[in-house]
Amino acid sequence: MSSTVLIDPTSEATPAVRERNARPESLEGRTVGLLDISKPRGNLFLDRIEERLVELGARVERYQKPTFTKPAPVDLRHEIATQCEVVIEALAD
């Protein structure tokens, strides 16, 4: 597995090197979290993603940040991490 440089948009001075997590072979039977960051029309994008995930046999949980201008609250991140095996975050402009 190769390492990837991730750039944090919240003014990270030095990019961190992190190992990628292995992708599951299938989403069937897995819980997928969909995080709406509260930008206009992000929910429409996630609606379509949810349809496709359900077709693939995934169980979908929806979450929403209070505002797109700040990181997700710690409690919300913890809830997603404990309830989901896979997470998709929506950005739409």
HTML snippet that shows the backbone in 3Dmol.js (N, CA, C, O; Angstrom):
<script src="https://3Dmol.org/build/3Dmol-min.js"></script>
<div id="view" style="width:600px;height:400px;position:relative"></div>
<script>
const pdb = `
ATOM      1  N   MET A   1       0.849  -1.165   0.000  1.00  0.00           N
ATOM      2  CA  MET A   1       0.000   0.000   0.000  1.00  0.00           C
ATOM      3  C   MET A   1       0.903   1.239   0.000  1.00  0.00           C
ATOM      4  O   MET A   1       1.843   1.321   0.790  1.00  0.00           O
ATOM      5  N   SER A   2       0.622   2.188  -0.872  1.00  0.00           N
ATOM      6  CA  SER A   2       1.456   3.371  -0.967  1.00  0.00           C
ATOM      7  C   SER A   2       0.980   4.447   0.004  1.00  0.00           C
ATOM      8  O   SER A   2      -0.190   4.486   0.385  1.00  0.00           O
ATOM      9  N   SER A   3       1.903   5.313   0.396  1.00  0.00           N
ATOM     10  CA  SER A   3       1.510   6.417   1.262  1.00  0.00           C
ATOM     11  C   SER A   3       1.089   7.590   0.387  1.00  0.00           C
ATOM     12  O   SER A   3       1.524   7.716  -0.758  1.00  0.00           O
ATOM     13  N   THR A   4       0.255   8.426   0.930  1.00  0.00           N
ATOM     14  CA  THR A   4      -0.283   9.548   0.190  1.00  0.00           C
ATOM     15  C   THR A   4      -0.087  10.809   0.997  1.00  0.00           C
ATOM     16  O   THR A   4      -0.231  10.802   2.220  1.00  0.00           O
ATOM     17  N   VAL A   5       0.238  11.887   0.323  1.00  0.00           N
ATOM     18  CA  VAL A   5       0.344  13.177   0.992  1.00  0.00           C
ATOM     19  C   VAL A   5      -1.037  13.814   0.964  1.00  0.00           C
ATOM     20  O   VAL A   5      -1.612  14.027  -0.102  1.00  0.00           O
ATOM     21  N   LEU A   6      -1.559  14.112   2.141  1.00  0.00           N
ATOM     22  CA  LEU A   6      -2.852  14.777   2.257  1.00  0.00           C
ATOM     23  C   LEU A   6      -2.620  16.214   2.686  1.00  0.00           C
ATOM     24  O   LEU A   6      -1.849  16.469   3.611  1.00  0.00           O
ATOM     25  N   ILE A   7      -3.261  17.130   2.040  1.00  0.00           N
ATOM     26  CA  ILE A   7      -3.128  18.539   2.392  1.00  0.00           C
ATOM     27  C   ILE A   7      -4.386  18.954   3.129  1.00  0.00           C
ATOM     28  O   ILE A   7      -5.495  18.822   2.609  1.00  0.00           O
ATOM     29  N   ASP A   8      -4.211  19.454   4.332  1.00  0.00           N
ATOM     30  CA  ASP A   8      -5.328  19.905   5.150  1.00  0.00           C
ATOM     31  C   ASP A   8      -5.663  21.345   4.752  1.00  0.00           C
ATOM     32  O   ASP A   8      -4.802  22.221   4.841  1.00  0.00           O
ATOM     33  N   PRO A   9      -6.903  21.603   4.314  1.00  0.00           N
ATOM     34  CA  PRO A   9      -7.252  22.957   3.882  1.00  0.00           C
ATOM     35  C   PRO A   9      -7.358  23.958   5.024  1.00  0.00           C
ATOM     36  O   PRO A   9      -7.623  25.134   4.778  1.00  0.00           O
ATOM     37  N   THR A  10      -7.163  23.530   6.253  1.00  0.00           N
ATOM     38  CA  THR A  10      -7.256  24.451   7.389  1.00  0.00           C
ATOM     39  C   THR A  10      -5.880  24.959   7.790  1.00  0.00           C
ATOM     40  O   THR A  10      -5.551  24.996   8.976  1.00  0.00           O
ATOM     41  N   SER A  11      -5.078  25.348   6.815  1.00  0.00           N
ATOM     42  CA  SER A  11      -3.765  25.975   6.980  1.00  0.00           C
ATOM     43  C   SER A  11      -2.721  25.076   7.626  1.00  0.00           C
ATOM     44  O   SER A  11      -1.971  25.517   8.497  1.00  0.00           O
ATOM     45  N   GLU A  12      -2.671  23.834   7.206  1.00  0.00           N
ATOM     46  CA  GLU A  12      -1.638  22.913   7.667  1.00  0.00           C
ATOM     47  C   GLU A  12      -0.300  23.382   7.092  1.00  0.00           C
ATOM     48  O   GLU A  12      -0.153  23.474   5.873  1.00  0.00           O
ATOM     49  N   ALA A  13       0.660  23.674   7.941  1.00  0.00           N
ATOM     50  CA  ALA A  13       1.946  24.203   7.492  1.00  0.00           C
ATOM     51  C   ALA A  13       2.799  23.149   6.797  1.00  0.00           C
ATOM     52  O   ALA A  13       3.443  23.442   5.789  1.00  0.00           O
ATOM     53  N   THR A  14       2.812  21.939   7.318  1.00  0.00           N
ATOM     54  CA  THR A  14       3.592  20.858   6.736  1.00  0.00           C
ATOM     55  C   THR A  14       2.658  19.686   6.451  1.00  0.00           C
ATOM     56  O   THR A  14       2.029  19.159   7.369  1.00  0.00           O
ATOM     57  N   PRO A  15       2.562  19.272   5.180  1.00  0.00           N
ATOM     58  CA  PRO A  15       1.665  18.146   4.867  1.00  0.00           C
ATOM     59  C   PRO A  15       2.063  16.884   5.621  1.00  0.00           C
ATOM     60  O   PRO A  15       3.247  16.571   5.745  1.00  0.00           O
ATOM     61  N   ALA A  16       1.076  16.172   6.115  1.00  0.00           N
ATOM     62  CA  ALA A  16       1.322  14.918   6.831  1.00  0.00           C
ATOM     63  C   ALA A  16       1.314  13.768   5.835  1.00  0.00           C
ATOM     64  O   ALA A  16       0.557  13.782   4.864  1.00  0.00           O
ATOM     65  N   VAL A  17       2.155  12.780   6.077  1.00  0.00           N
ATOM     66  CA  VAL A  17       2.164  11.581   5.259  1.00  0.00           C
ATOM     67  C   VAL A  17       1.422  10.506   6.031  1.00  0.00           C
ATOM     68  O   VAL A  17       1.781  10.175   7.161  1.00  0.00           O
ATOM     69  N   ARG A  18       0.385   9.967   5.412  1.00  0.00           N
ATOM     70  CA  ARG A  18      -0.437   8.962   6.072  1.00  0.00           C
ATOM     71  C   ARG A  18      -0.621   7.779   5.132  1.00  0.00           C
ATOM     72  O   ARG A  18      -0.684   7.946   3.914  1.00  0.00           O
ATOM     73  N   GLU A  19      -0.707   6.606   5.696  1.00  0.00           N
ATOM     74  CA  GLU A  19      -0.989   5.416   4.903  1.00  0.00           C
ATOM     75  C   GLU A  19      -2.468   5.395   4.553  1.00  0.00           C
ATOM     76  O   GLU A  19      -3.316   5.749   5.373  1.00  0.00           O
ATOM     77  N   ARG A  20      -2.769   4.979   3.335  1.00  0.00           N
ATOM     78  CA  ARG A  20      -4.166   4.829   2.943  1.00  0.00           C
ATOM     79  C   ARG A  20      -4.742   3.590   3.606  1.00  0.00           C
ATOM     80  O   ARG A  20      -4.059   2.576   3.752  1.00  0.00           O
ATOM     81  N   ASN A  21      -5.990   3.678   4.001  1.00  0.00           N
ATOM     82  CA  ASN A  21      -6.702   2.495   4.486  1.00  0.00           C
ATOM     83  C   ASN A  21      -7.068   1.632   3.286  1.00  0.00           C
ATOM     84  O   ASN A  21      -7.324   2.141   2.195  1.00  0.00           O
ATOM     85  N   ALA A  22      -7.088   0.340   3.498  1.00  0.00           N
ATOM     86  CA  ALA A  22      -7.488  -0.562   2.426  1.00  0.00           C
ATOM     87  C   ALA A  22      -8.963  -0.365   2.116  1.00  0.00           C
ATOM     88  O   ALA A  22      -9.773  -0.198   3.028  1.00  0.00           O
ATOM     89  N   ARG A  23      -9.317  -0.383   0.850  1.00  0.00           N
ATOM     90  CA  ARG A  23     -10.714  -0.276   0.453  1.00  0.00           C
ATOM     91  C   ARG A  23     -11.379  -1.632   0.599  1.00  0.00           C
ATOM     92  O   ARG A  23     -10.753  -2.660   0.340  1.00  0.00           O
ATOM     93  N   PRO A  24     -12.636  -1.647   1.010  1.00  0.00           N
ATOM     94  CA  PRO A  24     -13.336  -2.937   1.078  1.00  0.00           C
ATOM     95  C   PRO A  24     -13.560  -3.478  -0.334  1.00  0.00           C
ATOM     96  O   PRO A  24     -13.725  -2.713  -1.284  1.00  0.00           O
ATOM     97  N   GLU A  25     -13.563  -4.787  -0.454  1.00  0.00           N
ATOM     98  CA  GLU A  25     -13.797  -5.396  -1.763  1.00  0.00           C
ATOM     99  C   GLU A  25     -15.213  -5.125  -2.259  1.00  0.00           C
ATOM    100  O   GLU A  25     -15.446  -5.034  -3.464  1.00  0.00           O
ATOM    101  N   SER A  26     -16.154  -4.997  -1.334  1.00  0.00           N
ATOM    102  CA  SER A  26     -17.544  -4.776  -1.682  1.00  0.00           C
ATOM    103  C   SER A  26     -18.184  -3.893  -0.618  1.00  0.00           C
ATOM    104  O   SER A  26     -17.739  -3.875   0.530  1.00  0.00           O
ATOM    105  N   LEU A  27     -19.216  -3.171  -0.994  1.00  0.00           N
ATOM    106  CA  LEU A  27     -19.977  -2.373  -0.026  1.00  0.00           C
ATOM    107  C   LEU A  27     -21.219  -3.102   0.453  1.00  0.00           C
ATOM    108  O   LEU A  27     -21.928  -2.616   1.334  1.00  0.00           O
ATOM    109  N   GLU A  28     -21.484  -4.259  -0.121  1.00  0.00           N
ATOM    110  CA  GLU A  28     -22.660  -5.039   0.256  1.00  0.00           C
ATOM    111  C   GLU A  28     -22.621  -5.373   1.740  1.00  0.00           C
ATOM    112  O   GLU A  28     -21.654  -5.954   2.232  1.00  0.00           O
ATOM    113  N   GLY A  29     -23.690  -4.998   2.452  1.00  0.00           N
ATOM    114  CA  GLY A  29     -23.799  -5.276   3.878  1.00  0.00           C
ATOM    115  C   GLY A  29     -23.030  -4.318   4.771  1.00  0.00           C
ATOM    116  O   GLY A  29     -23.090  -4.441   5.994  1.00  0.00           O
ATOM    117  N   ARG A  30     -22.322  -3.384   4.200  1.00  0.00           N
ATOM    118  CA  ARG A  30     -21.552  -2.418   5.001  1.00  0.00           C
ATOM    119  C   ARG A  30     -22.374  -1.160   5.262  1.00  0.00           C
ATOM    120  O   ARG A  30     -23.292  -0.831   4.510  1.00  0.00           O
ATOM    121  N   THR A  31     -22.028  -0.471   6.335  1.00  0.00           N
ATOM    122  CA  THR A  31     -22.681   0.799   6.648  1.00  0.00           C
ATOM    123  C   THR A  31     -21.823   1.924   6.085  1.00  0.00           C
ATOM    124  O   THR A  31     -20.650   2.065   6.429  1.00  0.00           O
ATOM    125  N   VAL A  32     -22.435   2.722   5.212  1.00  0.00           N
ATOM    126  CA  VAL A  32     -21.745   3.842   4.574  1.00  0.00           C
ATOM    127  C   VAL A  32     -22.349   5.131   5.094  1.00  0.00           C
ATOM    128  O   VAL A  32     -23.562   5.326   5.024  1.00  0.00           O
ATOM    129  N   GLY A  33     -21.512   6.009   5.614  1.00  0.00           N
ATOM    130  CA  GLY A  33     -21.958   7.319   6.075  1.00  0.00           C
ATOM    131  C   GLY A  33     -21.814   8.345   4.971  1.00  0.00           C
ATOM    132  O   GLY A  33     -20.778   8.411   4.309  1.00  0.00           O
ATOM    133  N   LEU A  34     -22.838   9.139   4.771  1.00  0.00           N
ATOM    134  CA  LEU A  34     -22.792  10.229   3.802  1.00  0.00           C
ATOM    135  C   LEU A  34     -22.826  11.539   4.576  1.00  0.00           C
ATOM    136  O   LEU A  34     -23.801  11.841   5.264  1.00  0.00           O
ATOM    137  N   LEU A  35     -21.757  12.307   4.458  1.00  0.00           N
ATOM    138  CA  LEU A  35     -21.632  13.565   5.202  1.00  0.00           C
ATOM    139  C   LEU A  35     -21.877  14.745   4.278  1.00  0.00           C
ATOM    140  O   LEU A  35     -21.101  15.000   3.358  1.00  0.00           O
ATOM    141  N   ASP A  36     -22.952  15.454   4.531  1.00  0.00           N
ATOM    142  CA  ASP A  36     -23.288  16.678   3.805  1.00  0.00           C
ATOM    143  C   ASP A  36     -22.609  17.823   4.558  1.00  0.00           C
ATOM    144  O   ASP A  36     -22.852  18.021   5.749  1.00  0.00           O
ATOM    145  N   ILE A  37     -21.759  18.574   3.856  1.00  0.00           N
ATOM    146  CA  ILE A  37     -21.043  19.655   4.551  1.00  0.00           C
ATOM    147  C   ILE A  37     -21.856  20.946   4.613  1.00  0.00           C
ATOM    148  O   ILE A  37     -21.353  21.973   5.068  1.00  0.00           O
ATOM    149  N   SER A  38     -23.097  20.900   4.162  1.00  0.00           N
ATOM    150  CA  SER A  38     -24.023  22.037   4.226  1.00  0.00           C
ATOM    151  C   SER A  38     -23.763  23.107   3.175  1.00  0.00           C
ATOM    152  O   SER A  38     -24.071  24.278   3.394  1.00  0.00           O
ATOM    153  N   LYS A  39     -23.207  22.721   2.050  1.00  0.00           N
ATOM    154  CA  LYS A  39     -23.121  23.650   0.924  1.00  0.00           C
ATOM    155  C   LYS A  39     -24.352  23.432   0.053  1.00  0.00           C
ATOM    156  O   LYS A  39     -24.907  22.334   0.025  1.00  0.00           O
ATOM    157  N   PRO A  40     -24.780  24.473  -0.656  1.00  0.00           N
ATOM    158  CA  PRO A  40     -25.968  24.336  -1.496  1.00  0.00           C
ATOM    159  C   PRO A  40     -25.862  23.159  -2.469  1.00  0.00           C
ATOM    160  O   PRO A  40     -24.835  22.968  -3.120  1.00  0.00           O
ATOM    161  N   ARG A  41     -26.921  22.388  -2.556  1.00  0.00           N
ATOM    162  CA  ARG A  41     -27.110  21.278  -3.482  1.00  0.00           C
ATOM    163  C   ARG A  41     -26.258  20.046  -3.173  1.00  0.00           C
ATOM    164  O   ARG A  41     -26.311  19.071  -3.922  1.00  0.00           O
ATOM    165  N   GLY A  42     -25.485  20.064  -2.107  1.00  0.00           N
ATOM    166  CA  GLY A  42     -24.735  18.872  -1.719  1.00  0.00           C
ATOM    167  C   GLY A  42     -25.674  17.722  -1.401  1.00  0.00           C
ATOM    168  O   GLY A  42     -25.358  16.562  -1.664  1.00  0.00           O
ATOM    169  N   ASN A  43     -26.835  18.046  -0.832  1.00  0.00           N
ATOM    170  CA  ASN A  43     -27.816  17.012  -0.501  1.00  0.00           C
ATOM    171  C   ASN A  43     -28.342  16.313  -1.757  1.00  0.00           C
ATOM    172  O   ASN A  43     -28.650  15.122  -1.716  1.00  0.00           O
ATOM    173  N   LEU A  44     -28.445  17.037  -2.864  1.00  0.00           N
ATOM    174  CA  LEU A  44     -28.907  16.429  -4.118  1.00  0.00           C
ATOM    175  C   LEU A  44     -27.890  15.413  -4.634  1.00  0.00           C
ATOM    176  O   LEU A  44     -28.252  14.336  -5.107  1.00  0.00           O
ATOM    177  N   PHE A  45     -26.635  15.769  -4.536  1.00  0.00           N
ATOM    178  CA  PHE A  45     -25.566  14.851  -4.926  1.00  0.00           C
ATOM    179  C   PHE A  45     -25.621  13.594  -4.052  1.00  0.00           C
ATOM    180  O   PHE A  45     -25.537  12.475  -4.557  1.00  0.00           O
ATOM    181  N   LEU A  46     -25.762  13.789  -2.750  1.00  0.00           N
ATOM    182  CA  LEU A  46     -25.796  12.650  -1.834  1.00  0.00           C
ATOM    183  C   LEU A  46     -27.046  11.801  -2.013  1.00  0.00           C
ATOM    184  O   LEU A  46     -26.999  10.590  -1.795  1.00  0.00           O
ATOM    185  N   ASP A  47     -28.156  12.404  -2.403  1.00  0.00           N
ATOM    186  CA  ASP A  47     -29.356  11.617  -2.677  1.00  0.00           C
ATOM    187  C   ASP A  47     -29.071  10.583  -3.762  1.00  0.00           C
ATOM    188  O   ASP A  47     -29.457   9.421  -3.633  1.00  0.00           O
ATOM    189  N   ARG A  48     -28.406  10.997  -4.814  1.00  0.00           N
ATOM    190  CA  ARG A  48     -28.086  10.081  -5.927  1.00  0.00           C
ATOM    191  C   ARG A  48     -27.064   9.038  -5.491  1.00  0.00           C
ATOM    192  O   ARG A  48     -27.186   7.868  -5.852  1.00  0.00           O
ATOM    193  N   ILE A  49     -26.063   9.444  -4.724  1.00  0.00           N
ATOM    194  CA  ILE A  49     -25.068   8.496  -4.219  1.00  0.00           C
ATOM    195  C   ILE A  49     -25.761   7.457  -3.340  1.00  0.00           C
ATOM    196  O   ILE A  49     -25.457   6.267  -3.422  1.00  0.00           O
ATOM    197  N   GLU A  50     -26.691   7.907  -2.501  1.00  0.00           N
ATOM    198  CA  GLU A  50     -27.426   6.973  -1.639  1.00  0.00           C
ATOM    199  C   GLU A  50     -28.183   5.945  -2.473  1.00  0.00           C
ATOM    200  O   GLU A  50     -28.155   4.755  -2.161  1.00  0.00           O
ATOM    201  N   GLU A  51     -28.850   6.388  -3.518  1.00  0.00           N
ATOM    202  CA  GLU A  51     -29.571   5.453  -4.390  1.00  0.00           C
ATOM    203  C   GLU A  51     -28.645   4.359  -4.915  1.00  0.00           C
ATOM    204  O   GLU A  51     -28.987   3.177  -4.880  1.00  0.00           O
ATOM    205  N   ARG A  52     -27.481   4.756  -5.396  1.00  0.00           N
ATOM    206  CA  ARG A  52     -26.524   3.790  -5.960  1.00  0.00           C
ATOM    207  C   ARG A  52     -25.987   2.852  -4.883  1.00  0.00           C
ATOM    208  O   ARG A  52     -25.833   1.655  -5.126  1.00  0.00           O
ATOM    209  N   LEU A  53     -25.705   3.378  -3.712  1.00  0.00           N
ATOM    210  CA  LEU A  53     -25.181   2.542  -2.629  1.00  0.00           C
ATOM    211  C   LEU A  53     -26.201   1.490  -2.203  1.00  0.00           C
ATOM    212  O   LEU A  53     -25.845   0.336  -1.966  1.00  0.00           O
ATOM    213  N   VAL A  54     -27.455   1.886  -2.107  1.00  0.00           N
ATOM    214  CA  VAL A  54     -28.521   0.945  -1.737  1.00  0.00           C
ATOM    215  C   VAL A  54     -28.630  -0.144  -2.803  1.00  0.00           C
ATOM    216  O   VAL A  54     -28.818  -1.316  -2.477  1.00  0.00           O
ATOM    217  N   GLU A  55     -28.512   0.239  -4.071  1.00  0.00           N
ATOM    218  CA  GLU A  55     -28.525  -0.754  -5.153  1.00  0.00           C
ATOM    219  C   GLU A  55     -27.388  -1.766  -5.001  1.00  0.00           C
ATOM    220  O   GLU A  55     -27.524  -2.928  -5.383  1.00  0.00           O
ATOM    221  N   LEU A  56     -26.262  -1.308  -4.435  1.00  0.00           N
ATOM    222  CA  LEU A  56     -25.098  -2.184  -4.233  1.00  0.00           C
ATOM    223  C   LEU A  56     -25.197  -2.997  -2.943  1.00  0.00           C
ATOM    224  O   LEU A  56     -24.310  -3.794  -2.639  1.00  0.00           O
ATOM    225  N   GLY A  57     -26.277  -2.796  -2.186  1.00  0.00           N
ATOM    226  CA  GLY A  57     -26.493  -3.574  -0.968  1.00  0.00           C
ATOM    227  C   GLY A  57     -25.933  -2.956   0.292  1.00  0.00           C
ATOM    228  O   GLY A  57     -25.825  -3.631   1.315  1.00  0.00           O
ATOM    229  N   ALA A  58     -25.573  -1.677   0.240  1.00  0.00           N
ATOM    230  CA  ALA A  58     -25.051  -0.989   1.428  1.00  0.00           C
ATOM    231  C   ALA A  58     -26.202  -0.438   2.265  1.00  0.00           C
ATOM    232  O   ALA A  58     -27.291  -0.164   1.758  1.00  0.00           O
ATOM    233  N   ARG A  59     -25.932  -0.284   3.550  1.00  0.00           N
ATOM    234  CA  ARG A  59     -26.844   0.412   4.466  1.00  0.00           C
ATOM    235  C   ARG A  59     -26.299   1.832   4.586  1.00  0.00           C
ATOM    236  O   ARG A  59     -25.105   2.006   4.831  1.00  0.00           O
ATOM    237  N   VAL A  60     -27.133   2.839   4.421  1.00  0.00           N
ATOM    238  CA  VAL A  60     -26.667   4.224   4.373  1.00  0.00           C
ATOM    239  C   VAL A  60     -27.159   5.003   5.588  1.00  0.00           C
ATOM    240  O   VAL A  60     -28.327   4.921   5.967  1.00  0.00           O
ATOM    241  N   GLU A  61     -26.252   5.755   6.183  1.00  0.00           N
ATOM    242  CA  GLU A  61     -26.571   6.698   7.266  1.00  0.00           C
ATOM    243  C   GLU A  61     -26.216   8.095   6.768  1.00  0.00           C
ATOM    244  O   GLU A  61     -25.158   8.291   6.169  1.00  0.00           O
ATOM    245  N   ARG A  62     -27.086   9.057   7.012  1.00  0.00           N
ATOM    246  CA  ARG A  62     -26.845  10.428   6.561  1.00  0.00           C
ATOM    247  C   ARG A  62     -26.480  11.311   7.749  1.00  0.00           C
ATOM    248  O   ARG A  62     -27.028  11.169   8.842  1.00  0.00           O
ATOM    249  N   TYR A  63     -25.540  12.228   7.509  1.00  0.00           N
ATOM    250  CA  TYR A  63     -25.077  13.171   8.520  1.00  0.00           C
ATOM    251  C   TYR A  63     -24.933  14.536   7.856  1.00  0.00           C
ATOM    252  O   TYR A  63     -24.773  14.628   6.639  1.00  0.00           O
ATOM    253  N   GLN A  64     -24.991  15.600   8.664  1.00  0.00           N
ATOM    254  CA  GLN A  64     -24.831  16.940   8.114  1.00  0.00           C
ATOM    255  C   GLN A  64     -24.071  17.819   9.093  1.00  0.00           C
ATOM    256  O   GLN A  64     -24.374  17.856  10.285  1.00  0.00           O
ATOM    257  N   LYS A  65     -23.081  18.524   8.568  1.00  0.00           N
ATOM    258  CA  LYS A  65     -22.375  19.510   9.376  1.00  0.00           C
ATOM    259  C   LYS A  65     -23.282  20.713   9.587  1.00  0.00           C
ATOM    260  O   LYS A  65     -24.107  21.017   8.726  1.00  0.00           O
ATOM    261  N   PRO A  66     -23.146  21.408  10.721  1.00  0.00           N
ATOM    262  CA  PRO A  66     -23.967  22.597  10.946  1.00  0.00           C
ATOM    263  C   PRO A  66     -23.656  23.710   9.943  1.00  0.00           C
ATOM    264  O   PRO A  66     -24.550  24.475   9.581  1.00  0.00           O
ATOM    265  N   THR A  67     -22.417  23.810   9.496  1.00  0.00           N
ATOM    266  CA  THR A  67     -21.998  24.841   8.544  1.00  0.00           C
ATOM    267  C   THR A  67     -20.779  24.354   7.783  1.00  0.00           C
ATOM    268  O   THR A  67     -19.964  23.604   8.320  1.00  0.00           O
ATOM    269  N   PHE A  68     -20.653  24.777   6.532  1.00  0.00           N
ATOM    270  CA  PHE A  68     -19.488  24.373   5.754  1.00  0.00           C
ATOM    271  C   PHE A  68     -18.248  25.190   6.099  1.00  0.00           C
ATOM    272  O   PHE A  68     -17.146  24.849   5.668  1.00  0.00           O
ATOM    273  N   THR A  69     -18.409  26.253   6.863  1.00  0.00           N
ATOM    274  CA  THR A  69     -17.285  27.146   7.149  1.00  0.00           C
ATOM    275  C   THR A  69     -16.364  26.653   8.255  1.00  0.00           C
ATOM    276  O   THR A  69     -15.297  27.226   8.473  1.00  0.00           O
ATOM    277  N   LYS A  70     -16.766  25.598   8.953  1.00  0.00           N
ATOM    278  CA  LYS A  70     -15.956  25.082  10.062  1.00  0.00           C
ATOM    279  C   LYS A  70     -15.861  23.565   9.965  1.00  0.00           C
ATOM    280  O   LYS A  70     -16.715  22.927   9.349  1.00  0.00           O
ATOM    281  N   PRO A  71     -14.820  22.979  10.574  1.00  0.00           N
ATOM    282  CA  PRO A  71     -14.739  21.512  10.602  1.00  0.00           C
ATOM    283  C   PRO A  71     -15.946  20.912  11.326  1.00  0.00           C
ATOM    284  O   PRO A  71     -16.591  21.569  12.143  1.00  0.00           O
ATOM    285  N   ALA A  72     -16.229  19.661  11.010  1.00  0.00           N
ATOM    286  CA  ALA A  72     -17.325  18.961  11.689  1.00  0.00           C
ATOM    287  C   ALA A  72     -17.034  18.913  13.187  1.00  0.00           C
ATOM    288  O   ALA A  72     -15.889  18.697  13.584  1.00  0.00           O
ATOM    289  N   PRO A  73     -18.054  19.112  14.023  1.00  0.00           N
ATOM    290  CA  PRO A  73     -17.860  19.035  15.467  1.00  0.00           C
ATOM    291  C   PRO A  73     -17.340  17.651  15.881  1.00  0.00           C
ATOM    292  O   PRO A  73     -17.628  16.646  15.231  1.00  0.00           O
ATOM    293  N   VAL A  74     -16.586  17.624  16.953  1.00  0.00           N
ATOM    294  CA  VAL A  74     -15.991  16.380  17.452  1.00  0.00           C
ATOM    295  C   VAL A  74     -17.053  15.316  17.688  1.00  0.00           C
ATOM    296  O   VAL A  74     -16.849  14.155  17.336  1.00  0.00           O
ATOM    297  N   ASP A  75     -18.176  15.689  18.273  1.00  0.00           N
ATOM    298  CA  ASP A  75     -19.243  14.713  18.544  1.00  0.00           C
ATOM    299  C   ASP A  75     -19.768  14.082  17.254  1.00  0.00           C
ATOM    300  O   ASP A  75     -20.036  12.882  17.213  1.00  0.00           O
ATOM    301  N   LEU A  76     -19.912  14.880  16.214  1.00  0.00           N
ATOM    302  CA  LEU A  76     -20.382  14.362  14.930  1.00  0.00           C
ATOM    303  C   LEU A  76     -19.346  13.422  14.325  1.00  0.00           C
ATOM    304  O   LEU A  76     -19.702  12.357  13.819  1.00  0.00           O
ATOM    305  N   ARG A  77     -18.087  13.795  14.368  1.00  0.00           N
ATOM    306  CA  ARG A  77     -17.026  12.922  13.839  1.00  0.00           C
ATOM    307  C   ARG A  77     -16.985  11.608  14.597  1.00  0.00           C
ATOM    308  O   ARG A  77     -16.809  10.550  13.995  1.00  0.00           O
ATOM    309  N   HIS A  78     -17.145  11.663  15.908  1.00  0.00           N
ATOM    310  CA  HIS A  78     -17.149  10.441  16.718  1.00  0.00           C
ATOM    311  C   HIS A  78     -18.346   9.558  16.353  1.00  0.00           C
ATOM    312  O   HIS A  78     -18.204   8.343  16.215  1.00  0.00           O
ATOM    313  N   GLU A  79     -19.514  10.166  16.200  1.00  0.00           N
ATOM    314  CA  GLU A  79     -20.715   9.417  15.830  1.00  0.00           C
ATOM    315  C   GLU A  79     -20.507   8.689  14.492  1.00  0.00           C
ATOM    316  O   GLU A  79     -20.831   7.508  14.365  1.00  0.00           O
ATOM    317  N   ILE A  80     -19.972   9.396  13.513  1.00  0.00           N
ATOM    318  CA  ILE A  80     -19.726   8.790  12.201  1.00  0.00           C
ATOM    319  C   ILE A  80     -18.710   7.662  12.317  1.00  0.00           C
ATOM    320  O   ILE A  80     -18.906   6.588  11.748  1.00  0.00           O
ATOM    321  N   ALA A  81     -17.635   7.899  13.046  1.00  0.00           N
ATOM    322  CA  ALA A  81     -16.574   6.890  13.171  1.00  0.00           C
ATOM    323  C   ALA A  81     -17.054   5.620  13.857  1.00  0.00           C
ATOM    324  O   ALA A  81     -16.586   4.528  13.534  1.00  0.00           O
ATOM    325  N   THR A  82     -17.979   5.749  14.797  1.00  0.00           N
ATOM    326  CA  THR A  82     -18.446   4.567  15.524  1.00  0.00           C
ATOM    327  C   THR A  82     -19.595   3.843  14.826  1.00  0.00           C
ATOM    328  O   THR A  82     -19.855   2.675  15.116  1.00  0.00           O
ATOM    329  N   GLN A  83     -20.288   4.525  13.906  1.00  0.00           N
ATOM    330  CA  GLN A  83     -21.450   3.923  13.258  1.00  0.00           C
ATOM    331  C   GLN A  83     -21.212   3.474  11.827  1.00  0.00           C
ATOM    332  O   GLN A  83     -22.030   2.741  11.270  1.00  0.00           O
ATOM    333  N   CYS A  84     -20.108   3.898  11.219  1.00  0.00           N
ATOM    334  CA  CYS A  84     -19.906   3.637   9.787  1.00  0.00           C
ATOM    335  C   CYS A  84     -18.574   2.947   9.512  1.00  0.00           C
ATOM    336  O   CYS A  84     -17.588   3.133  10.224  1.00  0.00           O
ATOM    337  N   GLU A  85     -18.584   2.144   8.451  1.00  0.00           N
ATOM    338  CA  GLU A  85     -17.365   1.482   8.005  1.00  0.00           C
ATOM    339  C   GLU A  85     -16.697   2.243   6.862  1.00  0.00           C
ATOM    340  O   GLU A  85     -15.491   2.128   6.648  1.00  0.00           O
ATOM    341  N   VAL A  86     -17.489   3.014   6.140  1.00  0.00           N
ATOM    342  CA  VAL A  86     -17.032   3.797   5.000  1.00  0.00           C
ATOM    343  C   VAL A  86     -17.736   5.149   5.062  1.00  0.00           C
ATOM    344  O   VAL A  86     -18.896   5.228   5.467  1.00  0.00           O
ATOM    345  N   VAL A  87     -17.033   6.222   4.657  1.00  0.00           N
ATOM    346  CA  VAL A  87     -17.639   7.553   4.688  1.00  0.00           C
ATOM    347  C   VAL A  87     -17.390   8.247   3.353  1.00  0.00           C
ATOM    348  O   VAL A  87     -16.299   8.169   2.790  1.00  0.00           O
ATOM    349  N   ILE A  88     -18.424   8.930   2.859  1.00  0.00           N
ATOM    350  CA  ILE A  88     -18.315   9.760   1.678  1.00  0.00           C
ATOM    351  C   ILE A  88     -18.743  11.164   2.084  1.00  0.00           C
ATOM    352  O   ILE A  88     -19.810  11.352   2.668  1.00  0.00           O
ATOM    353  N   GLU A  89     -17.908  12.146   1.773  1.00  0.00           N
ATOM    354  CA  GLU A  89     -18.209  13.530   2.114  1.00  0.00           C
ATOM    355  C   GLU A  89     -18.560  14.273   0.827  1.00  0.00           C
ATOM    356  O   GLU A  89     -17.850  14.151  -0.171  1.00  0.00           O
ATOM    357  N   ALA A  90     -19.636  15.031   0.843  1.00  0.00           N
ATOM    358  CA  ALA A  90     -20.099  15.717  -0.365  1.00  0.00           C
ATOM    359  C   ALA A  90     -19.672  17.167  -0.385  1.00  0.00           C
ATOM    360  O   ALA A  90     -19.834  17.899   0.591  1.00  0.00           O
ATOM    361  N   LEU A  91     -19.127  17.562  -1.509  1.00  0.00           N
ATOM    362  CA  LEU A  91     -18.813  18.949  -1.773  1.00  0.00           C
ATOM    363  C   LEU A  91     -19.549  19.325  -3.053  1.00  0.00           C
ATOM    364  O   LEU A  91     -19.461  18.605  -4.047  1.00  0.00           O
ATOM    365  N   ALA A  92     -20.254  20.411  -3.043  1.00  0.00           N
ATOM    366  CA  ALA A  92     -20.958  20.818  -4.259  1.00  0.00           C
ATOM    367  C   ALA A  92     -21.022  22.335  -4.319  1.00  0.00           C
ATOM    368  O   ALA A  92     -21.360  22.996  -3.336  1.00  0.00           O
ATOM    369  N   ASP A  93     -20.701  22.865  -5.456  1.00  0.00           N
ATOM    370  CA  ASP A  93     -20.769  24.306  -5.690  1.00  0.00           C
ATOM    371  C   ASP A  93     -21.363  24.550  -7.053  1.00  0.00           C
ATOM    372  O   ASP A  93     -21.515  25.700  -7.463  1.00  0.00           O
TER     373      ASP A  93
END
`;
const viewer = $3Dmol.createViewer("view");
viewer.addModel(pdb, "pdb");
viewer.setStyle({}, {cartoon: {color: "spectrum"}});
viewer.zoomTo();
viewer.render();
</script>
